[in-house]
């Protein structure tokens, strides 16, 4: 067999709202060659090093290819058969009862499915029909940011195409090239038209190279900056009084609450000079249309939590920057354009009654500790590196009767805690689809499954057969299941066959403008500066800045790099291309802080706090302000440092269809040199 002609698919690296097309050529040795797809209207031929490194996944010697069972407590993982594994797993599930069984999934479960969500729905469907626990993993990433935006009423986002064509001011607030590679060509297009670009972050990121101005603020002070901007806008009469009167709730209460949020107060909170705060506020209010692109994950951890997105999303409401081209809130991880939807296959209405473990990280850990949760399935996720306060989580996992993992590579959790490890198919070995904010793309099967790897929907089918759960997979095959989800007006009632006939994609029938009808995602249908819904939950009804809680000398922050994104390839360790780029953890530290500790470039260091310690190398750089250190997230063991405490009360957890039960993830640390 010779090599195949190039076949179109999607990158498996889930950098939403950036999702890139690729072409794959299969060689005689089953290896593949990968290039960016020039015909993909979202990525237009672009493919970053993560995408190119996806070729390392195929025929990788570290792939999981056989079911594994741990030989006793603390023993080795040894090969077994699928039938033997499933029989034993189902027997334990029957013994503990459905309420003590839980399902968790991560990005590894959506490598060819992100934002379409069929595989997420299929897990939820099994859990609903069986009646066990399951949780929405948005709580690890963007859920708290979504909560803050949703309380204001600004869940929808405008598209990158709208930004590039119409925005006159773009504020990249915690957003970086690394996470939104396909948005940035449109930011560049706006800049070529004369738009002003402002970057707000806690370090000098790659996005700063494109900016007219970079503002570095203290971690957790984003809400304070937004409040200070609103103070200036109202005090100087720069708000859009007509828009405020027609489309918002609570302006008078907001204005009163902002009286003391002066530039001097804001400067003290953020570390920014008052003159720059004044200039930013005036520029935002008077340069229109203006669009804010918020970061998706890191800026919503630690002190900022949901308060940052809550305050930031009030700014477009105050200035009338909603419902018009080039304005409002731009692409955000986990957000959708106006009109995007697919058919719901989760069978939530058929769920039997019973106790639920809340959609909250701390509640899940407490359930393991108490014995309320006895069997946990972790699908495409490195549970230990995803959850904060790793030592506590590891101890909780050890109390389970059974931890079952389904993945494509070993990771920290499979090595240290799993009882069964089941081999999953990679993105080229099964059919799927991925959705951007404007298009849906087919990710067709290109290779047969390697070894004994199986797609995750087979796991639900096989468990259902053993447990007597009906209607879990009512379709002839996964292609038929896709058609059931695709049969929606937004896709033009597309099918897999129609996608194949159309070059593997369909343009979604959406609005490039968020909230084109000015009907917002709140009980009032308006932008809510004052939220009665928040008050009913026991939360502040008005946007507020959280109190600064720094109790250590250095605040640890994190984010993304081009060599890493998610856990399903062992955080890049399994892929030689990425592992060579980042051989070991690096901590970015300011020269002032390094000198004070006798730390030089490349020194071996220990990062520690009361929860634990973590080893890394020092990267001394002027791109960090004093008092703040930064590391890319996902390094196994790093979350031993972070706070696992709950952020929101249980009354808030079911407000939106995504999970908002994120832990704090904050960490104040000390750093010292170590030998080695």
C-alpha positions as CSV (number, residue, x, y, z in Angstrom):
1,X,0.0,0.0,0.0
2,X,1.4,3.4,-1.0
3,X,0.8,6.6,0.9
4,X,-2.7,8.1,0.8
5,X,-3.5,11.4,-0.8
6,X,-3.9,14.2,1.7
7,X,-7.0,13.9,3.8
8,X,-8.7,16.7,5.7
9,X,-9.3,16.6,9.4
10,X,-8.9,18.9,12.5
11,X,-6.1,19.3,14.9
12,X,-6.7,17.4,18.1
13,X,-5.3,20.1,20.4
14,X,-8.5,21.8,21.5
15,X,-7.3,25.4,21.7
16,X,-10.9,26.8,21.5
17,X,-11.9,29.3,20.2
18,X,-9.0,28.5,18.0
19,X,-9.5,25.2,16.2
20,X,-7.2,24.5,13.2
21,X,-7.7,22.4,10.1
22,X,-5.0,20.0,9.0
23,X,-4.3,17.6,6.1
24,X,-3.0,14.2,6.9
25,X,-1.0,11.9,4.6
26,X,-0.7,8.3,5.7
27,X,2.6,6.7,4.7
28,X,3.2,3.0,4.0
29,X,4.6,2.5,7.5
30,X,1.4,3.9,9.1
31,X,3.2,7.0,10.1
32,X,1.6,10.3,9.0
33,X,2.7,13.7,7.6
34,X,0.7,16.7,8.8
35,X,0.3,20.1,7.3
36,X,-2.0,23.1,7.9
37,X,-5.2,23.0,5.7
38,X,-5.1,26.1,3.5
39,X,-8.8,25.7,2.6
40,X,-9.9,25.9,6.3
41,X,-11.7,29.2,6.6
42,X,-10.8,29.5,10.3
43,X,-7.1,28.6,10.4
44,X,-6.3,29.4,6.7
45,X,-3.3,27.0,6.6
46,X,-1.9,28.0,10.0
47,X,-0.8,25.1,12.3
48,X,1.3,25.8,15.4
49,X,3.9,23.5,16.8
50,X,1.3,21.6,18.9
51,X,-0.6,20.8,15.7
52,X,2.5,19.6,13.9
53,X,3.5,17.6,16.9
54,X,0.2,15.6,16.6
55,X,2.1,13.4,14.1
56,X,4.0,12.1,17.1
57,X,0.8,10.6,18.5
58,X,0.5,8.0,15.7
59,X,2.5,4.8,16.3
60,X,4.0,6.3,19.4
61,X,5.7,3.6,21.5
62,X,4.1,5.1,24.6
63,X,0.5,4.6,23.4
64,X,-1.8,2.6,25.6
65,X,-2.8,-0.4,23.4
66,X,-4.0,-3.0,25.9
67,X,-6.4,-2.9,28.9
68,X,-4.4,-2.8,32.2
69,X,-5.4,-3.9,35.7
70,X,-3.4,-3.0,38.8
71,X,-2.2,-6.1,40.6
72,X,-3.2,-5.4,44.2
73,X,-2.9,-2.2,46.2
74,X,0.3,-0.4,45.0
75,X,1.1,-3.2,42.6
76,X,2.0,-3.0,38.9
77,X,-0.4,-2.4,36.0
78,X,-0.6,-5.6,34.1
79,X,-2.3,-6.5,30.8
80,X,-5.8,-8.0,31.0
81,X,-8.7,-8.4,28.5
82,X,-11.5,-6.0,27.8
83,X,-14.1,-8.5,28.9
84,X,-12.3,-9.4,32.1
85,X,-11.9,-5.7,32.9
86,X,-15.5,-4.7,32.1
87,X,-16.9,-7.7,34.1
88,X,-15.0,-6.7,37.2
89,X,-15.7,-3.0,36.8
90,X,-19.5,-3.7,36.4
91,X,-19.5,-6.0,39.4
92,X,-18.0,-3.3,41.6
93,X,-20.5,-0.8,40.2
94,X,-23.4,-3.1,41.1
95,X,-22.0,-3.6,44.6
96,X,-21.5,0.0,45.5
97,X,-24.8,1.2,43.9
98,X,-25.3,3.8,41.1
99,X,-25.2,6.8,43.4
100,X,-21.6,6.0,44.5
101,X,-20.4,5.9,40.9
102,X,-19.2,9.1,39.1
103,X,-18.0,10.0,35.6
104,X,-15.4,12.8,34.9
105,X,-14.1,13.7,31.4
106,X,-11.4,15.9,30.1
107,X,-10.0,17.3,26.8
108,X,-8.7,13.9,25.8
109,X,-12.3,12.8,25.3
110,X,-12.9,15.6,22.8
111,X,-9.8,15.5,20.6
112,X,-12.0,15.2,17.6
113,X,-15.2,16.5,19.2
114,X,-14.6,19.9,20.9
115,X,-17.5,22.3,20.9
116,X,-19.7,19.9,18.9
117,X,-20.0,17.9,22.1
118,X,-21.4,14.6,21.0
119,X,-19.0,12.6,23.2
120,X,-19.7,14.8,26.2
121,X,-23.4,14.2,25.6
122,X,-22.9,10.4,25.3
123,X,-21.2,10.3,28.7
124,X,-24.0,12.4,30.2
125,X,-26.6,10.2,28.5
126,X,-25.1,7.0,30.1
127,X,-25.0,8.7,33.5
128,X,-28.5,10.0,33.2
129,X,-30.1,6.7,32.1
130,X,-28.1,4.7,34.7
131,X,-28.6,7.3,37.4
132,X,-25.0,7.8,38.6
133,X,-23.0,11.0,39.2
134,X,-21.4,13.0,36.5
135,X,-19.8,16.5,36.4
136,X,-19.1,19.2,33.8
137,X,-15.4,19.8,33.5
138,X,-15.7,23.5,32.6
139,X,-15.0,24.0,36.3
140,X,-11.3,23.2,35.6
141,X,-11.0,25.9,33.0
142,X,-13.4,28.7,31.9
143,X,-16.5,28.0,34.1
144,X,-15.9,30.8,36.6
145,X,-15.3,33.3,33.8
146,X,-18.5,32.2,32.2
147,X,-20.3,32.6,35.5
148,X,-19.2,36.2,35.9
149,X,-20.1,37.1,32.3
150,X,-23.4,35.3,32.6
151,X,-24.4,37.2,35.8
152,X,-24.0,40.4,33.8
153,X,-25.8,38.8,30.8
154,X,-22.8,38.6,28.3
155,X,-22.4,34.9,27.6
156,X,-22.4,35.2,23.8
157,X,-19.3,36.5,22.0
158,X,-18.8,38.3,18.7
159,X,-16.6,36.6,16.2
160,X,-13.0,37.2,15.3
161,X,-14.1,38.1,11.8
162,X,-16.3,40.9,13.2
163,X,-13.3,42.1,15.2
164,X,-11.0,42.2,12.3
165,X,-13.4,44.0,10.0
166,X,-14.9,46.6,12.4
167,X,-13.2,47.1,15.8
168,X,-11.4,50.4,16.3
169,X,-10.1,49.5,19.8
170,X,-9.2,46.0,20.9
171,X,-8.4,45.2,24.5
172,X,-6.7,41.8,25.0
173,X,-7.5,41.3,28.6
174,X,-5.6,38.2,29.8
175,X,-5.8,36.8,26.2
176,X,-2.7,35.6,24.5
177,X,-1.5,34.4,21.1
178,X,-0.7,31.0,22.5
179,X,-4.4,30.2,23.3
180,X,-6.1,32.1,20.5
181,X,-3.8,31.7,17.5
182,X,-6.6,32.1,14.9
183,X,-8.0,35.2,16.6
184,X,-4.7,37.1,16.2
185,X,-4.6,37.4,12.4
186,X,-7.9,39.3,12.8
187,X,-6.4,41.5,15.5
188,X,-3.5,42.2,13.1
189,X,-6.0,43.1,10.4
190,X,-7.7,45.5,12.8
191,X,-4.4,47.1,13.6
192,X,-3.6,47.5,9.9
193,X,-6.9,49.4,9.5
194,X,-5.7,51.7,12.3
195,X,-7.3,50.1,15.4
196,X,-5.6,50.6,18.7
197,X,-4.5,47.4,20.5
198,X,-4.1,47.3,24.3
199,X,-2.9,44.2,26.2
200,X,-3.7,43.8,29.9
201,X,-1.9,41.0,31.7
202,X,0.3,40.0,34.7
203,X,3.3,39.4,32.5
204,X,4.6,40.5,29.1
205,X,3.1,37.9,26.9
206,X,3.6,37.1,23.2
207,X,0.6,39.3,22.5
208,X,2.5,42.3,23.7
209,X,4.5,42.4,20.4
210,X,1.3,43.4,18.6
211,X,0.2,46.0,21.2
212,X,0.2,49.8,21.2
213,X,0.2,49.6,24.9
214,X,0.8,46.9,27.5
215,X,-0.5,47.3,31.1
216,X,0.9,44.9,33.7
217,X,-1.3,44.7,36.8
218,X,-1.2,42.8,40.0
219,X,-2.7,39.3,39.8
220,X,-6.3,39.3,40.9
221,X,-6.8,43.0,40.4
222,X,-8.6,42.8,37.0
223,X,-12.0,43.6,38.6
224,X,-10.5,46.6,40.4
225,X,-9.2,48.0,37.1
226,X,-12.7,47.5,35.4
227,X,-14.4,49.3,38.4
228,X,-11.9,52.1,38.2
229,X,-12.5,52.5,34.5
230,X,-16.3,52.6,35.1
231,X,-15.8,55.3,37.8
232,X,-14.0,57.5,35.3
233,X,-16.5,56.9,32.5
234,X,-19.5,57.8,34.8
235,X,-17.8,60.7,36.5
236,X,-16.9,62.3,33.2
237,X,-20.2,61.6,31.6
238,X,-18.7,59.3,29.0
239,X,-21.3,56.6,29.3
240,X,-24.0,55.9,26.7
241,X,-27.1,57.2,28.6
242,X,-29.6,56.1,26.0
243,X,-28.2,52.5,25.9
244,X,-28.0,52.4,29.7
245,X,-31.7,53.6,30.0
246,X,-33.0,51.1,27.4
247,X,-30.9,48.0,27.9
248,X,-29.5,47.9,31.4
249,X,-30.7,47.4,35.0
250,X,-29.1,49.0,38.1
251,X,-27.2,52.0,36.8
252,X,-28.0,54.2,39.8
253,X,-26.8,51.5,42.2
254,X,-23.7,50.9,40.1
255,X,-22.8,54.6,40.0
256,X,-23.2,54.9,43.8
257,X,-21.1,51.8,44.4
258,X,-18.3,53.3,42.2
259,X,-18.0,56.7,44.0
260,X,-14.9,55.7,45.9
261,X,-13.2,53.7,43.0
262,X,-11.1,56.7,42.0
263,X,-8.0,56.5,39.9
264,X,-5.9,56.7,43.1
265,X,-7.8,53.7,44.6
266,X,-7.5,51.8,41.4
267,X,-3.8,52.5,41.2
268,X,-3.3,51.2,44.7
269,X,-5.2,48.0,43.9
270,X,-3.6,47.3,40.5
271,X,-0.1,48.8,40.7
272,X,-0.8,50.9,37.5
273,X,-0.2,54.7,37.5
274,X,-3.4,56.7,37.8
275,X,-2.7,58.6,34.6
276,X,-2.7,55.3,32.6
277,X,-6.0,54.2,34.2
278,X,-7.6,57.6,33.2
279,X,-6.3,57.3,29.7
280,X,-7.5,53.7,29.3
281,X,-11.0,54.5,30.6
282,X,-11.3,57.6,28.4
283,X,-10.0,55.8,25.4
284,X,-12.3,52.8,25.8
285,X,-15.4,55.1,26.2
286,X,-14.6,57.4,23.3
287,X,-13.0,55.0,20.7
288,X,-15.7,53.0,19.1
289,X,-16.5,50.4,18.3
290,X,-14.4,48.7,21.0
291,X,-14.1,45.0,21.7
292,X,-12.7,43.2,24.7
293,X,-11.2,39.8,24.3
294,X,-11.0,38.1,27.7
295,X,-8.6,35.3,28.6
296,X,-10.3,31.9,29.0
297,X,-8.9,30.3,32.1
298,X,-5.9,31.6,34.1
299,X,-7.3,35.1,34.7
300,X,-10.3,33.5,36.5
301,X,-8.2,31.7,39.1
302,X,-6.9,32.9,42.4
303,X,-8.3,36.2,43.8
304,X,-9.9,37.3,40.5
305,X,-12.2,34.3,40.2
306,X,-15.6,35.3,38.7
307,X,-15.3,38.9,39.8
308,X,-13.0,39.8,36.9
309,X,-15.4,38.7,34.2
310,X,-18.4,40.1,36.1
311,X,-16.8,43.6,36.2
312,X,-15.2,43.5,32.7
313,X,-18.5,42.6,31.0
314,X,-20.2,45.6,32.5
315,X,-18.0,47.9,30.5
316,X,-19.6,47.3,27.1
317,X,-23.0,47.8,28.7
318,X,-22.0,51.1,30.2
319,X,-20.6,52.4,26.9
320,X,-23.2,51.0,24.5
321,X,-20.7,48.6,23.0
322,X,-23.2,45.7,22.6
323,X,-25.2,44.7,19.5
324,X,-23.1,46.6,16.9
325,X,-20.3,45.5,14.6
326,X,-16.8,45.5,16.1
327,X,-18.0,46.0,19.7
328,X,-18.8,44.0,22.8
329,X,-17.0,40.9,24.0
330,X,-14.8,39.0,21.5
331,X,-13.9,35.3,21.2
332,X,-13.5,33.5,24.6
333,X,-12.7,29.9,25.5
334,X,-15.9,28.0,25.9
335,X,-18.2,30.7,24.6
336,X,-20.4,30.5,21.5
337,X,-21.7,32.9,18.9
338,X,-25.3,33.9,18.8
339,X,-27.3,31.0,17.3
340,X,-24.9,28.1,17.8
341,X,-26.6,25.0,19.1
342,X,-26.8,21.3,18.4
343,X,-29.5,18.7,19.3
344,X,-29.4,17.6,22.9
345,X,-29.0,13.8,23.2
346,X,-28.3,13.6,27.0
347,X,-31.7,12.2,28.0
348,X,-31.6,14.4,31.2
349,X,-35.4,14.2,31.4
350,X,-35.2,10.5,31.9
351,X,-32.9,10.5,34.8
352,X,-34.2,8.6,37.8
353,X,-34.4,10.4,41.2
354,X,-31.6,10.3,43.6
355,X,-28.9,12.2,45.5
356,X,-26.4,14.2,43.5
357,X,-22.9,15.2,44.3
358,X,-22.7,18.9,43.4
359,X,-20.9,20.1,40.3
360,X,-18.0,21.5,42.4
361,X,-14.4,20.4,42.7
362,X,-14.3,20.5,46.5
363,X,-17.6,18.6,46.7
364,X,-16.1,15.8,44.5
365,X,-13.0,15.5,46.6
366,X,-15.1,15.5,49.8
367,X,-17.3,12.8,48.4
368,X,-14.3,10.6,47.8
369,X,-13.0,11.4,51.3
370,X,-16.4,10.5,53.0
371,X,-17.1,7.4,50.9
372,X,-20.1,8.9,49.2
373,X,-18.2,8.3,45.9
374,X,-16.6,4.9,45.6
375,X,-16.1,4.3,41.8
376,X,-14.7,7.1,39.6
377,X,-14.3,7.0,35.8
378,X,-11.8,9.5,34.5
379,X,-12.0,9.8,30.7
380,X,-9.3,11.6,28.7
381,X,-8.2,13.4,31.8
382,X,-5.2,13.6,34.2
383,X,-7.2,14.0,37.4
384,X,-4.2,14.6,39.6
385,X,-2.8,17.4,37.5
386,X,-6.2,18.9,36.8
387,X,-7.4,19.4,40.4
388,X,-5.7,21.7,42.8
389,X,-4.2,20.7,46.2
390,X,-2.8,17.5,44.7
391,X,-1.7,15.9,47.9
392,X,-5.3,16.0,49.3
393,X,-6.7,14.8,46.0
394,X,-4.3,11.9,45.8
395,X,-5.2,10.8,49.3
396,X,-8.9,11.0,48.4
397,X,-8.4,8.9,45.3
398,X,-6.8,6.2,47.4
399,X,-10.0,5.9,49.3
400,X,-12.0,4.8,46.2
401,X,-13.0,1.2,45.7
402,X,-12.1,1.7,42.0
403,X,-10.5,4.3,39.7
404,X,-11.0,3.5,36.0
405,X,-9.2,5.5,33.3
406,X,-9.8,5.6,29.6
407,X,-7.0,7.4,27.7
408,X,-4.4,7.2,24.9
409,X,-1.2,7.7,27.0
410,X,-0.2,7.0,30.6
411,X,-0.1,10.1,32.8
412,X,0.4,10.9,36.5
413,X,-3.0,9.6,37.5
414,X,-2.7,6.3,35.6
415,X,0.8,5.7,37.1
416,X,0.0,6.7,40.7
417,X,-3.7,5.9,41.3
418,X,-5.6,4.0,38.6
419,X,-7.0,0.5,39.2
420,X,-7.9,-0.1,35.5
421,X,-6.5,1.7,32.5
422,X,-8.5,1.2,29.2
423,X,-6.9,2.1,25.9
424,X,-8.7,4.8,23.8
425,X,-8.6,5.6,20.1
426,X,-6.7,8.6,18.8
427,X,-8.5,11.3,16.8
428,X,-7.6,9.7,13.4
429,X,-9.0,6.3,14.5
430,X,-12.7,7.4,15.0
431,X,-15.2,9.8,13.5
432,X,-16.0,13.1,15.0
433,X,-16.6,16.8,14.4
434,X,-15.3,20.1,15.9
435,X,-17.1,23.4,15.9
436,X,-15.6,26.9,15.9
437,X,-17.8,30.0,16.4
438,X,-18.6,30.1,12.7
439,X,-18.1,26.6,11.2
440,X,-18.5,22.9,11.9
441,X,-15.8,20.6,10.6
442,X,-15.8,16.8,10.0
443,X,-13.0,14.8,11.6
444,X,-13.4,11.6,9.7
445,X,-11.8,8.3,10.5
446,X,-8.5,7.9,8.7
447,X,-6.8,5.0,10.5
448,X,-8.0,1.7,12.0
449,X,-7.7,1.5,15.8
450,X,-4.3,0.4,17.0
451,X,-3.9,-2.6,19.3
452,X,-7.0,-3.1,21.4
453,X,-7.9,0.6,21.5
454,X,-11.6,1.4,21.6
455,X,-13.6,4.6,21.3
456,X,-15.2,5.7,24.5
457,X,-18.8,5.2,23.3
458,X,-18.0,1.5,23.3
459,X,-17.3,1.7,27.0
460,X,-20.8,3.0,27.7
461,X,-22.4,0.4,25.5
462,X,-20.5,-2.5,27.1
463,X,-21.2,-1.3,30.7
464,X,-24.9,-0.7,29.8
465,X,-25.1,-4.3,28.5
466,X,-23.7,-5.6,31.8
467,X,-25.7,-3.4,34.0
468,X,-29.0,-3.7,32.2
469,X,-29.3,0.0,31.2
470,X,-31.5,0.4,28.1
471,X,-31.2,3.0,25.3
472,X,-27.7,4.2,26.1
473,X,-26.7,3.9,22.4
474,X,-29.9,3.8,20.3
475,X,-28.0,4.5,17.0
476,X,-26.7,2.1,14.4
477,X,-23.2,3.5,14.8
478,X,-21.4,6.7,15.7
479,X,-22.0,8.2,12.3
480,X,-25.8,7.9,13.0
481,X,-25.3,9.4,16.4
482,X,-23.5,12.4,14.8
483,X,-26.4,12.8,12.4
484,X,-28.9,12.9,15.3
485,X,-26.9,15.8,16.9
486,X,-26.3,17.6,13.6
487,X,-30.0,17.7,12.6
488,X,-30.5,21.3,13.6
489,X,-31.3,24.5,11.8
490,X,-27.9,26.0,12.7
491,X,-26.2,23.4,10.5
492,X,-28.8,23.5,7.8
493,X,-29.7,19.9,9.0
494,X,-26.3,18.7,7.9
495,X,-25.4,15.0,7.9
496,X,-22.0,13.3,7.8
497,X,-22.5,12.6,4.1
498,X,-23.4,16.2,3.3
499,X,-20.2,17.3,5.2
500,X,-18.1,14.9,3.2
501,X,-19.7,16.2,0.0
502,X,-18.9,19.8,1.1
503,X,-15.2,19.4,1.7
504,X,-15.7,18.3,5.3
505,X,-17.4,21.5,6.7
506,X,-20.5,23.5,6.9
507,X,-20.9,27.3,7.7
508,X,-23.1,27.7,10.7
509,X,-26.2,29.9,10.5
510,X,-25.0,32.3,13.2
511,X,-24.7,36.0,13.9
512,X,-21.2,37.5,13.9
513,X,-22.5,40.0,16.4
514,X,-23.3,38.9,20.0
515,X,-26.8,39.8,21.1
516,X,-27.9,41.3,17.8
517,X,-31.4,41.8,19.1
518,X,-30.2,43.3,22.4
519,X,-31.9,40.5,24.4
520,X,-29.4,39.5,27.0
521,X,-28.8,36.3,29.0
522,X,-30.4,37.5,32.2
523,X,-33.9,37.2,33.8
524,X,-34.6,40.8,32.8
525,X,-33.3,40.3,29.3
526,X,-31.0,43.3,29.9
527,X,-27.5,43.8,31.0
528,X,-27.6,43.6,34.8
529,X,-25.3,45.9,36.6
530,X,-27.4,45.0,39.6
531,X,-28.2,41.3,39.7
532,X,-31.1,40.2,41.8
533,X,-30.2,36.6,40.8
534,X,-26.7,37.0,42.3
535,X,-28.3,38.4,45.5
536,X,-30.6,35.4,45.7
537,X,-27.5,33.2,45.7
538,X,-26.0,35.1,48.5
539,X,-23.5,36.8,46.2
540,X,-22.8,40.5,45.7
541,X,-25.5,42.0,43.4
542,X,-23.1,44.6,42.0
543,X,-19.6,44.0,40.5
544,X,-17.0,44.1,43.2
545,X,-13.2,43.8,43.5
546,X,-12.2,41.0,45.7
547,X,-10.0,41.9,48.7
548,X,-6.3,41.3,48.1
549,X,-5.3,38.2,49.9
550,X,-1.6,37.9,49.3
551,X,-0.1,36.2,52.4
552,X,3.2,35.1,50.8
553,X,6.1,36.9,49.2
554,X,5.3,35.8,45.7
555,X,2.0,35.2,43.8
556,X,2.1,32.2,41.5
557,X,0.3,32.6,38.2
558,X,0.1,30.3,35.2
559,X,-1.0,30.0,31.6
560,X,-0.2,28.4,28.3
561,X,2.9,27.9,26.1
562,X,3.1,26.7,22.5
563,X,4.6,23.4,23.7
564,X,1.7,22.5,26.0
565,X,-2.0,22.6,26.2
566,X,-3.7,19.6,27.7
567,X,-3.2,16.3,29.6
568,X,-4.2,13.7,27.0
569,X,-0.6,13.4,25.7
570,X,0.8,13.4,29.2
571,X,1.2,17.2,29.1
572,X,3.5,16.9,26.1
573,X,5.9,14.4,27.7
574,X,4.7,11.6,25.3
575,X,5.4,13.7,22.2
576,X,9.1,14.1,21.4
577,X,8.6,17.3,19.5
578,X,7.0,19.0,22.5
579,X,9.1,17.3,25.2
580,X,12.3,18.6,23.5
581,X,10.9,22.1,23.6
582,X,10.2,22.1,27.3
583,X,12.4,19.5,29.0
584,X,11.5,20.5,32.5
585,X,9.4,23.0,34.4
586,X,10.5,26.6,34.3
587,X,9.5,29.4,36.7
588,X,9.5,32.9,35.3
589,X,10.8,35.3,38.0
590,X,11.6,39.0,37.9
591,X,15.3,40.0,38.2
592,X,14.6,41.8,41.5
593,X,13.0,38.8,43.1
594,X,15.7,36.4,41.8
595,X,18.6,38.6,43.0
596,X,17.0,39.0,46.5
597,X,17.1,35.2,46.7
598,X,20.5,34.6,45.2
599,X,18.9,32.9,42.2
600,X,20.6,33.0,38.8
601,X,19.3,32.1,35.3
602,X,18.9,28.3,35.0
603,X,19.3,27.6,38.7
604,X,17.6,24.6,40.2
605,X,14.9,25.9,42.5
606,X,12.2,24.8,44.9
607,X,8.8,26.5,44.9
608,X,6.9,25.9,48.2
609,X,4.1,26.9,50.5
610,X,2.2,25.3,53.4
611,X,0.6,22.8,51.0
612,X,3.8,21.3,49.5
613,X,6.7,21.9,47.2
614,X,7.6,21.6,43.6
615,X,11.0,21.5,41.8
616,X,11.8,23.6,38.7
617,X,14.4,25.7,36.9
618,X,14.6,29.5,37.2
619,X,13.9,31.7,34.1
620,X,15.0,35.2,35.2
621,X,13.2,37.7,32.9
622,X,12.3,41.3,32.8
623,X,8.9,40.2,31.4
624,X,7.8,39.6,34.9
625,X,6.9,42.3,37.4
626,X,8.3,42.0,40.9
627,X,6.2,40.0,43.4
628,X,4.8,37.7,40.7
629,X,6.1,34.4,39.3
630,X,4.7,32.5,36.4
631,X,4.7,28.9,35.1
632,X,2.9,27.2,32.4
633,X,0.2,25.0,33.8
634,X,-0.2,21.2,33.7
635,X,3.2,20.1,35.0
636,X,2.5,17.0,37.1
637,X,3.0,18.0,40.7
638,X,2.6,21.8,40.3
639,X,-0.9,21.8,41.7
640,X,0.4,20.5,45.0
641,X,0.8,24.3,45.6
642,X,-2.7,25.5,44.7
643,X,-5.8,26.2,46.8
644,X,-8.6,23.6,46.5
645,X,-11.2,25.6,48.4
646,X,-14.6,26.3,46.8
647,X,-15.3,29.7,45.3
648,X,-19.0,29.8,44.8
649,X,-21.8,28.6,47.2
650,X,-23.9,25.6,46.3
651,X,-26.8,27.9,45.5
652,X,-24.9,29.1,42.4
653,X,-23.8,25.8,40.9
654,X,-26.8,25.1,38.7
655,X,-27.3,28.7,37.4
656,X,-26.0,27.9,33.9
657,X,-25.7,24.7,31.8
658,X,-21.9,24.7,32.2
659,X,-20.2,24.0,35.5
660,X,-19.0,26.9,37.7
661,X,-17.8,24.8,40.6
662,X,-14.2,25.7,40.2
663,X,-11.8,25.7,43.1
664,X,-9.7,28.8,43.9
665,X,-6.4,27.6,42.4
666,X,-4.6,30.5,44.0
667,X,-1.1,30.1,45.4
668,X,1.3,32.3,47.4
669,X,4.8,30.8,47.3
670,X,8.4,31.2,48.3
671,X,11.2,30.2,46.0
672,X,14.7,29.1,47.0
673,X,17.8,27.7,45.3
674,X,18.3,24.0,45.6
675,X,21.3,21.8,44.7
676,X,21.2,19.9,41.4
